[in-house]
């Protein structure tokens, strides 16, 4: 019986050693290091991708340059007790100046000659640029001159006349001045 017991003990010790060896010397240890390397590379790629996304999304694009609208507003004051007053808006569009007249108190059905004159109000000089005659106080004219070229010709005045028949009577006048941007 001692011999049988001793044999059983040997067999049990051998079985334990073999299972320990199998656990330690599994071929999966090679695949584990390969698997660990793959996981590391995937994790590194993920970190780089997230970092790149955050970097690029945090960058604010430079704002597009805003085109400066060149414009001046001329206050047209009443002259000769006409009761007519308003504004002339000079705005550069496509390299040319668009002059818009808006006169309050103007007669509804009368064309009133209007011009940009050399000089200043109340007695401007010669006509420099004829404007479309406002009817009912409104008109728009496109001048073949740039805003900067027009401003270089100052002093200028916008002048509105009573009618074609009474062109020597001024009903509204305003001096053109350089705008401050």
C-alpha positions as CSV (number, residue, x, y, z in Angstrom):
1,X,0.0,0.0,0.0
2,X,2.9,2.4,0.6
3,X,4.1,1.8,-2.9
4,X,0.6,2.5,-4.3
5,X,0.3,5.6,-2.2
6,X,3.8,6.8,-3.3
7,X,2.9,6.1,-6.9
8,X,-0.3,8.1,-6.6
9,X,1.6,11.0,-5.0
10,X,4.1,11.0,-7.8
11,X,1.3,11.0,-10.4
12,X,-0.5,13.8,-8.7
13,X,2.8,15.9,-8.4
14,X,3.5,15.2,-12.1
15,X,0.0,16.3,-13.1
16,X,0.3,19.5,-11.1
17,X,3.7,20.3,-12.6
18,X,2.4,19.6,-16.1
19,X,-0.6,21.9,-15.7
20,X,1.7,24.6,-14.3
21,X,4.0,24.1,-17.3
22,X,1.2,24.3,-19.7
23,X,-0.1,27.5,-18.1
24,X,3.3,29.1,-18.3
25,X,4.5,27.8,-21.6
26,X,1.4,28.2,-23.7
27,X,2.0,29.4,-27.2
28,X,-0.6,32.1,-26.5
29,X,2.2,34.1,-24.7
30,X,3.7,34.8,-28.1
31,X,0.3,35.8,-29.5
32,X,-0.3,37.9,-26.3
33,X,2.8,40.0,-27.0
34,X,1.7,40.4,-30.6
35,X,-1.8,41.2,-29.4
36,X,-0.4,43.7,-26.9
37,X,1.6,45.4,-29.6
38,X,-1.4,45.6,-31.9
39,X,-3.5,47.1,-29.1
40,X,-0.8,49.6,-28.3
41,X,-0.6,50.7,-32.0
42,X,-4.4,51.0,-32.2
43,X,-4.5,53.1,-29.0
44,X,-1.7,55.3,-30.3
45,X,-3.5,55.8,-33.6
46,X,-6.7,56.7,-31.8
47,X,-4.9,59.3,-29.6
48,X,-3.3,60.8,-32.7
49,X,-6.6,60.9,-34.6
50,X,-8.5,62.5,-31.7
51,X,-5.7,65.0,-31.1
52,X,-5.7,66.0,-34.8
53,X,-9.4,66.4,-34.8
54,X,-9.3,68.6,-31.7
55,X,-6.5,70.7,-33.1
56,X,-8.2,71.2,-36.5
57,X,-11.6,71.9,-35.0
58,X,-10.2,74.5,-32.6
59,X,-8.6,76.5,-35.3
60,X,-10.8,79.5,-36.2
61,X,-10.6,80.5,-39.9
62,X,-9.6,84.0,-40.5
63,X,-12.6,86.2,-41.3
64,X,-13.1,87.1,-44.9
65,X,-12.2,90.7,-45.5
66,X,-15.2,92.9,-45.4
67,X,-15.5,95.2,-48.4
68,X,-15.8,98.8,-47.2
69,X,-18.8,100.5,-48.8
70,X,-17.8,104.0,-49.8
71,X,-20.7,106.2,-49.1
72,X,-21.6,109.8,-48.1
73,X,-24.9,111.3,-47.1
74,X,-25.6,114.9,-47.9
75,X,-28.2,116.8,-45.9
76,X,-30.2,119.0,-48.3
77,X,-31.4,122.1,-46.5
78,X,-34.4,124.2,-47.6
79,X,-33.6,127.3,-49.7
80,X,-35.8,130.3,-50.7
81,X,-38.6,129.2,-48.2
82,X,-39.4,126.3,-50.5
83,X,-40.3,123.9,-47.7
84,X,-38.3,121.2,-49.5
85,X,-35.5,119.3,-47.7
86,X,-34.0,115.8,-47.7
87,X,-30.9,113.8,-48.5
88,X,-28.7,112.9,-51.3
89,X,-26.9,109.6,-50.8
90,X,-23.7,109.0,-52.8
91,X,-22.7,105.4,-52.8
92,X,-20.0,103.6,-54.9
93,X,-21.4,100.6,-56.7
94,X,-19.2,98.8,-59.2
95,X,-16.6,101.6,-59.3
96,X,-19.2,104.2,-60.1
97,X,-21.1,106.6,-57.8
98,X,-24.9,106.2,-57.5
99,X,-26.7,109.3,-56.3
100,X,-30.1,108.8,-54.8
101,X,-32.2,111.9,-54.0
102,X,-35.0,111.8,-51.5
103,X,-36.7,115.1,-51.0
104,X,-39.6,115.8,-48.6
105,X,-42.1,118.6,-49.6
106,X,-41.4,118.4,-53.3
107,X,-44.3,118.8,-55.7
108,X,-45.8,115.5,-56.9
109,X,-45.8,116.0,-60.7
110,X,-43.0,118.5,-61.3
111,X,-39.6,117.5,-62.6
112,X,-37.0,119.5,-60.7
113,X,-33.5,119.8,-62.2
114,X,-30.7,118.7,-59.9
115,X,-27.0,118.8,-60.2
116,X,-23.7,118.4,-58.4
117,X,-22.1,121.8,-58.6
118,X,-18.6,123.0,-58.0
119,X,-18.3,125.1,-54.8
120,X,-20.5,125.2,-51.7
121,X,-24.0,126.2,-50.6
122,X,-25.8,128.6,-50.6
123,X,-24.4,129.8,-53.9
124,X,-22.6,126.9,-55.6
125,X,-20.7,127.5,-58.9
126,X,-20.9,125.7,-62.3
127,X,-22.6,122.4,-62.8
128,X,-20.1,119.5,-62.6
129,X,-22.5,116.5,-62.8
130,X,-26.1,116.7,-64.0
131,X,-28.5,114.4,-62.0
132,X,-31.7,112.8,-63.0
133,X,-34.5,115.3,-62.2
134,X,-36.4,114.2,-59.2
135,X,-40.2,113.9,-59.6
136,X,-42.2,113.7,-56.4
137,X,-38.9,114.2,-54.6
138,X,-37.2,111.0,-55.8
139,X,-34.5,110.1,-58.4
140,X,-31.4,108.0,-58.9
141,X,-28.4,108.7,-61.1
142,X,-25.3,106.7,-61.8
143,X,-22.2,108.9,-62.4
144,X,-19.3,107.6,-64.4
145,X,-16.8,108.5,-61.7
146,X,-15.4,106.6,-58.7
147,X,-16.2,107.6,-55.2
148,X,-12.5,108.5,-54.5
149,X,-12.3,110.6,-57.7
150,X,-15.4,112.4,-56.7
151,X,-14.2,113.2,-53.2
152,X,-10.9,114.5,-54.7
153,X,-12.9,117.2,-56.5
154,X,-14.3,118.8,-53.3
155,X,-15.7,121.3,-52.6
156,X,-18.9,120.2,-54.3
157,X,-22.6,120.8,-53.5
158,X,-25.9,119.0,-54.5
159,X,-28.4,121.5,-55.6
160,X,-32.1,121.1,-56.6
161,X,-33.9,123.7,-58.7
162,X,-37.6,124.7,-58.5
163,X,-38.4,123.6,-62.1
164,X,-37.0,123.7,-65.6
165,X,-38.8,127.0,-66.2
166,X,-37.5,128.4,-62.9
167,X,-34.0,126.9,-62.8
168,X,-32.5,129.9,-61.2
169,X,-34.5,129.3,-58.1
170,X,-32.8,126.9,-55.7
171,X,-35.2,124.9,-53.4
172,X,-32.6,122.7,-51.6
173,X,-28.9,122.6,-51.3
174,X,-26.3,120.5,-49.4
175,X,-22.5,120.4,-49.3
176,X,-20.7,117.1,-50.1
177,X,-18.2,116.2,-47.4
178,X,-15.8,113.3,-47.0
179,X,-17.2,110.6,-44.8
180,X,-15.2,109.5,-41.8
181,X,-14.9,105.7,-41.6
